Amino acid sequence: MEFGLLVIRVALGLTLFAHGAQKLFGWFGGGGLAGTGGFFEKMGFRPGKTMALLAGFGEAGGGLGMALGLLTPFAAAGIIAVMSVAIVSVHLEKGFFGSNGGYEFPLLNALVAFGLVFIGPGPLSFDAALGLKLAGPEWAGIALAIGLLGASVPLLTRAARARRTA
């Protein structure tokens, strides 16, 4: 079981780290802060570069934390926040399936991160090595609350800005 948890954590974590690195550094064909910031500005997220930095940090930092099993609920919260914003602002209107640009992939990322907090990162993790007991329903609730609160700030400011300009 511990190896299975490690595989799930590392797959999720490194995938999200790569997406964050696209935003932060332009790695893997990404736009970096300038390109991603410009894209975010067009979607109504301002200031775009700051929002790109936050999204990139949520993905890269959350992904790295998840891959390492380090402070797992907080890594999950970052993932949940960024994926929630992506679902609402980009993917929701396109339906479920990722082949149509839908929310399938970000929803799966958020739910796997959330689920990992319930069961914990396993014994092959930094949390376990440090003796941190940051798993279970209470910690999952904390991760979800922090993640949704983190998502609400950019979504609500974007919505308020859109109402003012309409």
TIRO-2110 file (N, C-alpha, C; in Angstrom, 1 decimal):
// TIRO-2110
0.8, -1.2, 0.0, N, 1, A
0.0, 0.0, 0.0, CA, 1, A
0.9, 1.3, 0.0, C, 1, A
2.0, 1.3, 0.8, N, 2, A
2.8, 2.5, 0.8, CA, 2, A
3.4, 2.9, -0.5, C, 2, A
3.7, 1.9, -1.3, N, 3, A
4.3, 2.2, -2.6, CA, 3, A
3.2, 2.8, -3.5, C, 3, A
2.0, 2.2, -3.4, N, 4, A
0.9, 2.8, -4.2, CA, 4, A
0.6, 4.2, -3.9, C, 4, A
0.6, 4.6, -2.6, N, 5, A
0.5, 6.0, -2.3, CA, 5, A
1.6, 6.9, -2.8, C, 5, A
2.8, 6.3, -2.7, N, 6, A
3.9, 7.1, -3.3, CA, 6, A
3.8, 7.3, -4.8, C, 6, A
3.4, 6.3, -5.5, N, 7, A
3.1, 6.5, -7.0, CA, 7, A
2.1, 7.6, -7.2, C, 7, A
1.0, 7.5, -6.5, N, 8, A
-0.1, 8.5, -6.7, CA, 8, A
0.4, 9.9, -6.4, C, 8, A
1.0, 10.0, -5.2, N, 9, A
1.5, 11.4, -4.8, CA, 9, A
2.5, 11.9, -5.8, C, 9, A
3.4, 11.1, -6.2, N, 10, A
4.5, 11.6, -7.1, CA, 10, A
3.9, 11.9, -8.5, C, 10, A
3.0, 11.1, -9.0, N, 11, A
2.4, 11.4, -10.3, CA, 11, A
1.6, 12.7, -10.3, C, 11, A
0.8, 12.8, -9.3, N, 12, A
0.0, 14.1, -9.2, CA, 12, A
0.9, 15.2, -8.9, C, 12, A
1.8, 15.1, -8.0, N, 13, A
2.7, 16.2, -7.6, CA, 13, A
3.6, 16.7, -8.7, C, 13, A
4.2, 15.8, -9.4, N, 14, A
5.1, 16.2, -10.5, CA, 14, A
4.4, 16.8, -11.7, C, 14, A
3.2, 16.2, -11.9, N, 15, A
2.4, 16.8, -13.0, CA, 15, A
2.0, 18.2, -12.7, C, 15, A
1.6, 18.5, -11.5, N, 16, A
1.2, 19.9, -11.1, CA, 16, A
2.4, 20.8, -11.0, C, 16, A
3.6, 20.2, -10.5, N, 17, A
4.8, 21.0, -10.5, CA, 17, A
5.1, 21.5, -11.9, C, 17, A
5.0, 20.6, -12.9, N, 18, A
5.3, 21.0, -14.3, CA, 18, A
4.4, 22.1, -14.8, C, 18, A
3.1, 22.0, -14.5, N, 19, A
2.2, 23.0, -14.9, CA, 19, A
2.5, 24.4, -14.2, C, 19, A
2.9, 24.3, -12.9, N, 20, A
3.3, 25.5, -12.2, CA, 20, A
4.6, 26.1, -12.8, C, 20, A
5.5, 25.2, -13.2, N, 21, A
6.8, 25.7, -13.7, CA, 21, A
6.6, 26.4, -15.1, C, 21, A
5.6, 25.9, -15.8, N, 22, A
5.2, 26.6, -17.1, CA, 22, A
4.9, 28.1, -16.8, C, 22, A
4.1, 28.3, -15.8, N, 23, A
3.6, 29.6, -15.4, CA, 23, A
4.7, 30.5, -14.8, C, 23, A
5.5, 29.9, -13.9, N, 24, A
6.5, 30.6, -13.2, CA, 24, A
7.8, 30.9, -14.1, C, 24, A
8.2, 29.9, -14.8, N, 25, A
9.6, 30.0, -15.4, CA, 25, A
9.5, 29.8, -16.9, C, 25, A
8.4, 29.5, -17.5, N, 26, A
8.3, 29.3, -18.9, CA, 26, A
8.9, 27.9, -19.3, C, 26, A
9.1, 27.1, -18.4, N, 27, A
9.6, 25.7, -18.7, CA, 27, A
8.5, 24.9, -19.4, C, 27, A
8.9, 23.9, -20.1, N, 28, A
8.0, 22.9, -20.7, CA, 28, A
7.1, 23.6, -21.7, C, 28, A
7.5, 24.6, -22.4, N, 29, A
6.7, 25.3, -23.4, CA, 29, A
5.7, 26.3, -22.8, C, 29, A
5.8, 26.6, -21.5, N, 30, A
4.9, 27.6, -20.9, CA, 30, A
5.2, 29.0, -21.2, C, 30, A
4.3, 29.9, -20.8, N, 31, A
4.5, 31.3, -21.1, CA, 31, A
5.3, 32.1, -20.1, C, 31, A
5.7, 31.5, -19.0, N, 32, A
6.3, 32.2, -17.9, CA, 32, A
5.4, 33.2, -17.3, C, 32, A
5.9, 34.1, -16.4, N, 33, A
5.1, 35.0, -15.7, CA, 33, A
4.5, 36.1, -16.7, C, 33, A
5.3, 36.5, -17.6, N, 34, A
4.8, 37.5, -18.6, CA, 34, A
3.7, 37.0, -19.5, C, 34, A
4.0, 35.9, -20.1, N, 35, A
3.0, 35.3, -21.0, CA, 35, A
1.7, 34.9, -20.3, C, 35, A
1.9, 34.2, -19.2, N, 36, A
0.7, 33.7, -18.4, CA, 36, A
0.0, 34.9, -17.8, C, 36, A
0.7, 35.9, -17.3, N, 37, A
0.1, 37.1, -16.8, CA, 37, A
-0.8, 37.8, -17.8, C, 37, A
-0.3, 37.9, -19.1, N, 38, A
-1.1, 38.5, -20.1, CA, 38, A
-2.3, 37.7, -20.4, C, 38, A
-2.2, 36.4, -20.4, N, 39, A
-3.4, 35.5, -20.6, CA, 39, A
-4.4, 35.7, -19.5, C, 39, A
-3.9, 35.8, -18.2, N, 40, A
-4.8, 36.0, -17.1, CA, 40, A
-5.5, 37.3, -17.2, C, 40, A
-4.7, 38.4, -17.6, N, 41, A
-5.3, 39.7, -17.8, CA, 41, A
-6.5, 39.6, -18.7, C, 41, A
-6.4, 38.9, -19.8, N, 42, A
-7.4, 38.8, -20.8, CA, 42, A
-8.6, 38.1, -20.3, C, 42, A
-8.4, 37.2, -19.3, N, 43, A
-9.5, 36.5, -18.6, CA, 43, A
-10.1, 37.3, -17.5, C, 43, A
-9.6, 38.5, -17.2, N, 44, A
-10.1, 39.4, -16.2, CA, 44, A
-9.4, 39.2, -14.8, C, 44, A
-8.3, 38.5, -14.7, N, 45, A
-7.6, 38.4, -13.5, CA, 45, A
-6.5, 39.5, -13.5, C, 45, A
-6.6, 40.4, -12.5, N, 46, A
-5.7, 41.5, -12.4, CA, 46, A
-5.2, 41.7, -11.0, C, 46, A
-3.9, 42.1, -10.9, N, 47, A
-2.9, 42.2, -12.0, CA, 47, A
-2.5, 40.8, -12.4, C, 47, A
-2.4, 40.6, -13.7, N, 48, A
-2.2, 39.3, -14.3, CA, 48, A
-0.9, 38.6, -13.9, C, 48, A
0.2, 39.4, -13.8, N, 49, A
1.4, 38.8, -13.4, CA, 49, A
1.4, 38.3, -12.0, C, 49, A
0.8, 39.0, -11.1, N, 50, A
0.6, 38.6, -9.7, CA, 50, A
-0.2, 37.3, -9.6, C, 50, A
-1.3, 37.3, -10.4, N, 51, A
-2.2, 36.1, -10.4, CA, 51, A
-1.5, 34.9, -11.0, C, 51, A
-0.6, 35.2, -12.0, N, 52, A
0.2, 34.1, -12.6, CA, 52, A
1.1, 33.5, -11.6, C, 52, A
1.7, 34.4, -10.8, N, 53, A
2.7, 34.0, -9.7, CA, 53, A
2.0, 33.2, -8.7, C, 53, A
0.8, 33.6, -8.3, N, 54, A
0.0, 32.8, -7.3, CA, 54, A
-0.4, 31.5, -7.8, C, 54, A
-0.9, 31.5, -9.0, N, 55, A
-1.3, 30.2, -9.6, CA, 55, A
-0.1, 29.3, -9.8, C, 55, A
1.0, 29.8, -10.3, N, 56, A
2.2, 29.0, -10.5, CA, 56, A
2.7, 28.5, -9.2, C, 56, A
2.7, 29.3, -8.1, N, 57, A
3.1, 28.8, -6.8, CA, 57, A
2.2, 27.8, -6.3, C, 57, A
0.9, 27.9, -6.5, N, 58, A
-0.1, 26.9, -6.0, CA, 58, A
0.1, 25.6, -6.6, C, 58, A
0.4, 25.6, -8.0, N, 59, A
0.6, 24.4, -8.7, CA, 59, A
2.0, 23.8, -8.4, C, 59, A
3.0, 24.6, -8.5, N, 60, A
4.4, 24.1, -8.4, CA, 60, A
4.7, 23.8, -6.9, C, 60, A
4.3, 24.7, -6.0, N, 61, A
4.5, 24.4, -4.6, CA, 61, A
3.7, 23.3, -4.0, C, 61, A
2.4, 23.4, -4.4, N, 62, A
1.5, 22.3, -4.0, CA, 62, A
1.9, 21.0, -4.6, C, 62, A
2.3, 21.0, -5.8, N, 63, A
2.7, 19.8, -6.5, CA, 63, A
4.0, 19.2, -5.9, C, 63, A
5.0, 20.0, -5.6, N, 64, A
6.2, 19.6, -5.0, CA, 64, A
5.9, 19.0, -3.6, C, 64, A
5.1, 19.8, -2.8, N, 65, A
4.8, 19.3, -1.5, CA, 65, A
4.0, 18.0, -1.5, C, 65, A
3.1, 17.8, -2.5, N, 66, A
2.4, 16.5, -2.6, CA, 66, A
3.3, 15.4, -3.0, C, 66, A
4.2, 15.7, -4.0, N, 67, A
5.2, 14.6, -4.4, CA, 67, A
6.1, 14.2, -3.2, C, 67, A
6.5, 15.1, -2.4, N, 68, A
7.3, 14.8, -1.3, CA, 68, A
6.5, 14.3, -0.1, C, 68, A
5.2, 14.5, -0.1, N, 69, A
4.4, 14.1, 1.1, CA, 69, A
4.8, 15.0, 2.3, C, 69, A
5.0, 16.3, 2.0, N, 70, A
5.4, 17.3, 3.0, CA, 70, A
4.3, 18.3, 3.2, C, 70, A
3.8, 18.3, 4.5, N, 71, A
2.7, 19.2, 4.8, CA, 71, A
1.6, 19.0, 3.8, C, 71, A
1.2, 17.8, 3.7, N, 72, A
0.3, 17.3, 2.7, CA, 72, A
-1.1, 18.1, 2.7, C, 72, A
-1.7, 18.4, 3.8, N, 73, A
-2.9, 19.2, 3.7, CA, 73, A
-2.8, 20.6, 3.0, C, 73, A
-1.6, 21.2, 3.3, N, 74, A
-1.4, 22.5, 2.7, CA, 74, A
-1.0, 22.4, 1.3, C, 74, A
-0.3, 21.4, 0.9, N, 75, A
0.0, 21.1, -0.5, CA, 75, A
-1.3, 20.9, -1.3, C, 75, A
-2.2, 20.1, -0.7, N, 76, A
-3.5, 19.8, -1.3, CA, 76, A
-4.4, 21.1, -1.4, C, 76, A
-4.3, 22.0, -0.4, N, 77, A
-5.0, 23.2, -0.4, CA, 77, A
-4.6, 24.1, -1.6, C, 77, A
-3.3, 24.2, -1.8, N, 78, A
-2.8, 24.9, -3.0, CA, 78, A
-3.3, 24.3, -4.3, C, 78, A
-3.3, 23.0, -4.4, N, 79, A
-3.8, 22.3, -5.6, CA, 79, A
-5.3, 22.6, -5.7, C, 79, A
-6.1, 22.4, -4.7, N, 80, A
-7.5, 22.6, -4.7, CA, 80, A
-7.8, 24.1, -5.1, C, 80, A
-7.1, 25.0, -4.6, N, 81, A
-7.4, 26.4, -4.9, CA, 81, A
-7.2, 26.7, -6.4, C, 81, A
-6.0, 26.3, -7.0, N, 82, A
-5.7, 26.6, -8.4, CA, 82, A
-6.7, 25.8, -9.3, C, 82, A
-6.9, 24.6, -9.0, N, 83, A
-7.8, 23.8, -9.8, CA, 83, A
-9.2, 24.3, -9.8, C, 83, A
-9.7, 24.8, -8.6, N, 84, A
-11.0, 25.4, -8.5, CA, 84, A
-11.2, 26.6, -9.4, C, 84, A
-10.2, 27.5, -9.4, N, 85, A
-10.2, 28.7, -10.2, CA, 85, A
-10.2, 28.2, -11.7, C, 85, A
-9.4, 27.3, -12.0, N, 86, A
-9.3, 26.8, -13.4, CA, 86, A
-10.7, 26.2, -13.9, C, 86, A
-11.3, 25.5, -13.0, N, 87, A
-12.6, 24.9, -13.4, CA, 87, A
-13.6, 25.9, -13.6, C, 87, A
-13.7, 26.9, -12.7, N, 88, A
-14.8, 27.9, -12.8, CA, 88, A
-14.5, 28.9, -14.0, C, 88, A
-13.2, 29.3, -14.1, N, 89, A
-12.9, 30.4, -15.1, CA, 89, A
-12.6, 29.9, -16.5, C, 89, A
-12.2, 28.6, -16.7, N, 90, A
-11.8, 28.2, -18.0, CA, 90, A
-12.6, 27.0, -18.5, C, 90, A
-12.8, 26.0, -17.6, N, 91, A
-13.3, 24.7, -18.1, CA, 91, A
-14.8, 24.4, -17.9, C, 91, A
-15.4, 25.0, -17.0, N, 92, A
-16.8, 24.6, -16.6, CA, 92, A
-17.8, 24.7, -17.8, C, 92, A
-17.7, 25.8, -18.6, N, 93, A
-18.6, 26.0, -19.7, CA, 93, A
-18.4, 25.1, -20.8, C, 93, A
-17.3, 24.3, -20.8, N, 94, A
-17.0, 23.4, -21.9, CA, 94, A
-17.4, 22.0, -21.6, C, 94, A
-18.1, 21.8, -20.4, N, 95, A
-18.6, 20.4, -20.1, CA, 95, A
-17.5, 19.6, -19.3, C, 95, A
-17.8, 18.3, -19.2, N, 96, A
-16.9, 17.5, -18.4, CA, 96, A
-15.6, 17.1, -19.1, C, 96, A
-15.7, 16.6, -20.3, N, 97, A
-14.6, 15.9, -20.9, CA, 97, A
-13.5, 16.8, -21.3, C, 97, A
-12.2, 16.4, -20.9, N, 98, A
-11.0, 17.1, -21.2, CA, 98, A
-10.8, 17.3, -22.7, C, 98, A
-11.3, 16.3, -23.5, N, 99, A
-11.1, 16.4, -24.9, CA, 99, A
-11.8, 17.6, -25.6, C, 99, A
-12.8, 18.1, -24.8, N, 100, A
-13.5, 19.3, -25.3, CA, 100, A
-13.1, 20.5, -24.5, C, 100, A
-12.0, 20.4, -23.7, N, 101, A
-11.5, 21.5, -22.9, CA, 101, A
-12.3, 21.6, -21.6, C, 101, A
-13.0, 20.5, -21.2, N, 102, A
-13.8, 20.5, -20.0, CA, 102, A
-13.0, 20.4, -18.7, C, 102, A
-13.7, 20.2, -17.6, N, 103, A
-13.1, 20.3, -16.3, CA, 103, A
-12.6, 19.0, -15.8, C, 103, A
-12.7, 17.9, -16.6, N, 104, A
-12.3, 16.6, -16.1, CA, 104, A
-10.9, 16.5, -15.4, C, 104, A
-9.9, 17.1, -16.1, N, 105, A
-8.5, 17.0, -15.5, CA, 105, A
-8.3, 17.8, -14.3, C, 105, A
-8.7, 19.1, -14.2, N, 106, A
-8.5, 19.8, -13.0, CA, 106, A
-9.4, 19.3, -11.8, C, 106, A
-10.6, 18.8, -12.1, N, 107, A
-11.4, 18.2, -11.1, CA, 107, A
-10.7, 16.9, -10.5, C, 107, A
-10.2, 16.1, -11.4, N, 108, A
-9.5, 14.9, -10.9, CA, 108, A
-8.3, 15.3, -10.1, C, 108, A
-7.5, 16.3, -10.5, N, 109, A
-6.4, 16.7, -9.7, CA, 109, A
-6.8, 17.1, -8.3, C, 109, A
-7.8, 18.0, -8.2, N, 110, A
-8.3, 18.5, -6.9, CA, 110, A
-8.8, 17.4, -6.0, C, 110, A
-9.6, 16.4, -6.6, N, 111, A
-10.2, 15.4, -5.8, CA, 111, A
-9.1, 14.3, -5.3, C, 111, A
-8.1, 14.1, -6.2, N, 112, A
-7.1, 13.2, -5.7, CA, 112, A
-6.3, 13.8, -4.6, C, 112, A
-6.0, 15.1, -4.7, N, 113, A
-5.3, 15.8, -3.6, CA, 113, A
-6.1, 15.8, -2.4, C, 113, A
-7.4, 16.0, -2.5, N, 114, A
-8.3, 16.0, -1.3, CA, 114, A
-8.3, 14.6, -0.7, C, 114, A
-8.4, 13.6, -1.5, N, 115, A
-8.5, 12.2, -1.0, CA, 115, A
-7.2, 11.8, -0.3, C, 115, A
-6.1, 12.3, -0.8, N, 116, A
-4.8, 11.9, -0.2, CA, 116, A
-4.7, 12.5, 1.2, C, 116, A
-5.4, 13.6, 1.5, N, 117, A
-5.3, 14.2, 2.8, CA, 117, A
-6.1, 13.3, 3.8, C, 117, A
-7.2, 12.7, 3.3, N, 118, A
-8.0, 11.8, 4.1, CA, 118, A
-7.2, 10.6, 4.6, C, 118, A
-6.5, 10.0, 3.6, N, 119, A
-5.8, 8.7, 4.0, CA, 119, A
-4.3, 9.0, 4.4, C, 119, A
-3.8, 10.2, 4.1, N, 120, A
-2.4, 10.5, 4.4, CA, 120, A
-1.5, 10.2, 3.3, C, 120, A
-0.3, 10.7, 3.4, N, 121, A
0.7, 10.5, 2.3, CA, 121, A
1.4, 9.2, 2.4, C, 121, A
1.2, 8.4, 3.5, N, 122, A
1.8, 7.1, 3.6, CA, 122, A
3.2, 7.2, 4.3, C, 122, A
3.7, 6.0, 4.6, N, 123, A
5.0, 6.0, 5.4, CA, 123, A
6.2, 6.5, 4.6, C, 123, A
6.1, 6.5, 3.2, N, 124, A
7.2, 6.9, 2.4, CA, 124, A
7.0, 8.4, 2.1, C, 124, A
7.0, 9.2, 3.1, N, 125, A
6.8, 10.6, 2.9, CA, 125, A
7.5, 11.4, 4.0, C, 125, A
7.7, 12.7, 3.7, N, 126, A
8.4, 13.6, 4.7, CA, 126, A
7.5, 13.8, 5.9, C, 126, A
6.2, 13.8, 5.7, N, 127, A
5.3, 13.9, 6.9, CA, 127, A
5.5, 12.8, 7.9, C, 127, A
5.6, 11.6, 7.3, N, 128, A
5.8, 10.4, 8.2, CA, 128, A
7.2, 10.4, 8.8, C, 128, A
8.2, 10.8, 8.0, N, 129, A
9.6, 10.9, 8.6, CA, 129, A
9.7, 11.9, 9.7, C, 129, A
8.9, 13.0, 9.6, N, 130, A
9.0, 14.0, 10.6, CA, 130, A
8.0, 13.8, 11.8, C, 130, A
7.2, 12.7, 11.6, N, 131, A
6.3, 12.4, 12.7, CA, 131, A
5.0, 13.2, 12.7, C, 131, A
4.7, 13.9, 11.5, N, 132, A
3.6, 14.7, 11.4, CA, 132, A
2.3, 13.9, 11.1, C, 132, A
1.3, 14.1, 11.9, N, 133, A
0.1, 13.4, 11.7, CA, 133, A
-1.0, 14.3, 11.1, C, 133, A
-0.9, 14.6, 9.9, N, 134, A
-1.7, 15.6, 9.2, CA, 134, A
-2.6, 14.9, 8.2, C, 134, A
-3.4, 13.9, 8.7, N, 135, A
-4.3, 13.2, 7.8, CA, 135, A
-5.6, 12.9, 8.5, C, 135, A
-6.6, 12.6, 7.8, N, 136, A
-7.9, 12.3, 8.3, CA, 136, A
-9.0, 13.3, 7.9, C, 136, A
-10.2, 13.1, 8.4, N, 137, A
-11.3, 14.0, 8.0, CA, 137, A
-11.1, 15.4, 8.4, C, 137, A
-10.6, 15.6, 9.6, N, 138, A
-10.4, 17.0, 10.1, CA, 138, A
-9.4, 17.8, 9.2, C, 138, A
-8.3, 17.1, 8.9, N, 139, A
-7.3, 17.8, 8.0, CA, 139, A
-7.8, 17.9, 6.6, C, 139, A
-8.6, 17.0, 6.1, N, 140, A
-9.2, 17.1, 4.8, CA, 140, A
-10.1, 18.3, 4.7, C, 140, A
-10.9, 18.5, 5.8, N, 141, A
-11.8, 19.7, 5.9, CA, 141, A
-11.0, 21.0, 5.9, C, 141, A
-9.9, 21.0, 6.6, N, 142, A
-9.0, 22.2, 6.6, CA, 142, A
-8.5, 22.4, 5.2, C, 142, A
-8.0, 21.4, 4.6, N, 143, A
-7.4, 21.6, 3.2, CA, 143, A
-8.5, 22.1, 2.3, C, 143, A
-9.7, 21.5, 2.3, N, 144, A
-10.7, 22.0, 1.4, CA, 144, A
-11.1, 23.4, 1.7, C, 144, A
-11.2, 23.8, 3.0, N, 145, A
-11.6, 25.1, 3.4, CA, 145, A
-10.6, 26.1, 2.9, C, 145, A
-9.3, 25.9, 3.2, N, 146, A
-8.2, 26.8, 2.7, CA, 146, A
-8.2, 26.9, 1.2, C, 146, A
-8.4, 25.7, 0.5, N, 147, A
-8.3, 25.7, -0.9, CA, 147, A
-9.5, 26.5, -1.5, C, 147, A
-10.7, 26.3, -1.0, N, 148, A
-11.8, 27.1, -1.6, CA, 148, A
-11.8, 28.5, -1.2, C, 148, A
-11.3, 28.9, 0.0, N, 149, A
-11.1, 30.3, 0.4, CA, 149, A
-10.0, 30.9, -0.6, C, 149, A
-8.9, 30.2, -0.8, N, 150, A
-7.9, 30.7, -1.7, CA, 150, A
-8.5, 30.9, -3.1, C, 150, A
-9.4, 30.0, -3.6, N, 151, A
-9.9, 30.2, -4.9, CA, 151, A
-10.9, 31.3, -5.0, C, 151, A
-11.6, 31.6, -3.9, N, 152, A
-12.7, 32.6, -3.9, CA, 152, A
-12.1, 34.0, -4.1, C, 152, A
-11.0, 34.3, -3.6, N, 153, A
-10.4, 35.6, -3.7, CA, 153, A
-10.3, 36.0, -5.2, C, 153, A
-9.5, 35.3, -6.0, N, 154, A
-9.4, 35.7, -7.4, CA, 154, A
-10.7, 35.6, -8.2, C, 154, A
-11.5, 34.6, -7.9, N, 155, A
-12.8, 34.5, -8.6, CA, 155, A
-13.8, 35.7, -8.2, C, 155, A
-13.8, 36.0, -7.0, N, 156, A
-14.7, 37.1, -6.6, CA, 156, A
-14.3, 38.5, -7.1, C, 156, A
-12.9, 38.7, -7.0, N, 157, A
-12.4, 40.0, -7.5, CA, 157, A
-12.6, 40.1, -9.1, C, 157, A
-12.4, 39.0, -9.7, N, 158, A
-12.7, 38.9, -11.2, CA, 158, A
-14.1, 39.2, -11.5, C, 158, A
-15.0, 38.6, -10.7, N, 159, A
-16.5, 38.8, -11.0, CA, 159, A
-16.9, 40.2, -10.7, C, 159, A
-16.4, 40.8, -9.6, N, 160, A
-16.7, 42.2, -9.2, CA, 160, A
-16.2, 43.1, -10.3, C, 160, A
-15.0, 42.9, -10.8, N, 161, A
-14.5, 43.7, -11.9, CA, 161, A
-15.3, 43.6, -13.2, C, 161, A
-15.8, 42.4, -13.5, N, 162, A
-16.6, 42.2, -14.7, CA, 162, A
-17.9, 42.9, -14.5, C, 162, A
-18.5, 42.9, -13.3, N, 163, A
-19.8, 43.7, -13.1, CA, 163, A
-19.6, 45.2, -13.2, C, 163, A
-18.5, 45.7, -12.8, N, 164, A
-18.2, 47.1, -12.9, CA, 164, A
-18.0, 47.6, -14.3, C, 164, A
-17.5, 46.7, -15.2, N, 165, A
-17.2, 47.1, -16.5, CA, 165, A
-18.3, 46.8, -17.5, C, 165, A
-19.3, 46.0, -17.0, N, 166, A
-20.5, 45.6, -17.9, CA, 166, A
-21.5, 46.7, -18.0, C, 166, A
END
